[in-house]
Amino acid sequence: MNDMKDLKLTVASSPHIASPIDTRNLMRDVLIALVPALVFGVVFFGPRALVATIVSVIACEFFEWAYRKIMKKSTVNGDLSAAVTGVLLAFVCAPTLPYWMLVIGDFFAIVVVKQLFGGLGKNFLNPALAGRAFLMLCYPVAMTTWVVPGIGGDVWANIIGNTTTMSGADVVTGATPLSVDFMHSGVLPDVSIGEAFVGQVGGCIGEISALALLVGGLYLIARGVIRARIPVAYIATVAVLTFIFPLGGNDRLTWMAYQLFTGGLFLGAFFMATDYVTSPVTKKGEVIYGIGCGLLTVFIRYFGGYPEGVSYSILIMNCCVWLIDKAGKPNRYGVTKEMKAAEKAAKKAGKEG
């Protein structure tokens, strides 16, 4: 009993379980998982892809620090969340996008989408995807001007120069595999499935290599940073729909493979849709959310004027997360169907009374 007198009772609000894993650790793992995709982007598009990513990260960190400084709030730049937003926003932009446009997108993502709603944990949209949608609205031509990866021996020469030139010559532009002709008429792209899987295609900096993104996604699952339910439900939904409904009389497996390995599906499924703040927290809700993202992605690809639907499908589902969590809420432990029916009857009687 004498030993008990030396103990102190601390009363505090939940959570009561302490963990050494904090936001910085989680964001660091996400950055590590994105390294393979960045390497492939730099290999295929040259160092401009690396410079664009660095510029985006610096801009996001600065805007977050400046906003919180001006508003006299505590600075939280050390948690690396702004850095992750910067990398992801650069990854969903064309490698030829001017740096100043990318910085504008960073401002919109950090200040408008994240900080004005209260900062980390309070935004209802994924900041990087919202920034991309804003750039697509403001600069659609620049956002959809692609370069053929690995063009010429001097693709590495132009690091800071004009975005419309590489090695002093005009950029060799080309359609991405997810072109309008491919999506609406079923005309297969001029790349093999293997090239599409590895990333030897035109597109955004961090979206081209499904292989690199798969490696990064599996790393996050192995580390326990994300759960597999959302990406599996998302990718499986796209796979099933495109297998059942191929276009242009193409072989089902071939058509499905191109749909999976091209565009931003893997980046969206592993790194965007699994964002803690803007995704459901219930098990059933995660599955519903992933299926919804997959359905919208295919619908936009098939019937929309813009060939890629990953970013918009995730943003739309972000707005539905509150409802999905409500629908996926598990039953209270020990509550039977009879007890729930009696509770509803009592509520109904109370209202009528």
WOCORLIN-V612476 format. One record per backbone hydrogen bond with DSSP energy under -1.0 kcal/mol. CO is the residue of the C=O (numbers start at 0). NH is the residue of the N-H. If there is no record, write none. Layout:
# WOCORLIN-V612476
<<CO,NH> <CO,NH>>
This chain:
# WOCORLIN-V612476
<<21,25> <22,26> <23,27> <24,28> <25,29> <26,30> <27,31> <28,32> <29,33> <31,34> <33,37> <34,38> <35,39> <36,40> <37,41> <38,42> <39,43> <40,44> <41,45> <43,149> <45,48> <46,50> <47,51> <48,52> <49,53> <50,54> <51,55> <52,56> <53,57> <54,58> <55,59> <56,60> <57,61> <58,62> <59,63> <60,64> <61,65> <62,66> <63,67> <64,68> <65,69> <66,70> <67,72> <68,71> <75,78> <76,79> <79,83> <80,84> <81,85> <82,86> <83,87> <84,88> <85,89> <86,90> <87,91> <89,92> <90,205> <92,204> <93,96> <97,101> <98,102> <99,103> <100,104> <101,105> <102,106> <103,107> <104,108> <105,109> <106,110> <107,112> <109,114> <110,115> <113,118> <114,117> <118,121> <125,129> <126,130> <127,131> <128,132> <129,133> <130,134> <131,135> <132,136> <133,137> <134,138> <138,142> <147,150> <153,156> <161,164> <163,170> <165,168> <168,165> <170,172> <171,147> <176,178> <178,182> <179,183> <180,184> <180,186> <191,195> <192,196> <193,197> <194,198> <194,199> <196,210> <198,200> <208,212> <209,213> <210,214> <211,215> <212,216> <213,217> <214,218> <215,219> <216,220> <217,221> <218,222> <219,224> <219,225> <227,231> <228,232> <229,233> <230,234> <231,235> <232,236> <233,237> <234,238> <235,239> <236,240> <237,241> <238,242> <239,243> <240,244> <246,249> <250,254> <251,255> <252,256> <253,257> <254,258> <255,259> <256,260> <257,261> <263,267> <264,268> <265,269> <266,270> <267,272> <271,274> <281,285> <282,286> <283,287> <284,288> <285,289> <286,290> <287,291> <288,292> <289,293> <290,294> <291,295> <292,296> <293,297> <294,298> <295,299> <296,300> <297,301> <298,302> <299,303> <308,312> <309,313> <310,314> <311,315> <312,316> <313,317> <314,318> <316,319> <317,320> <319,323> <320,324> <321,325> <322,326> <323,327> <331,334> <335,339> <336,340> <337,341> <338,342> <339,343> <340,344> <341,345> <342,346> <343,347> <344,348> <345,349> <346,350> <347,351> <348,352>>
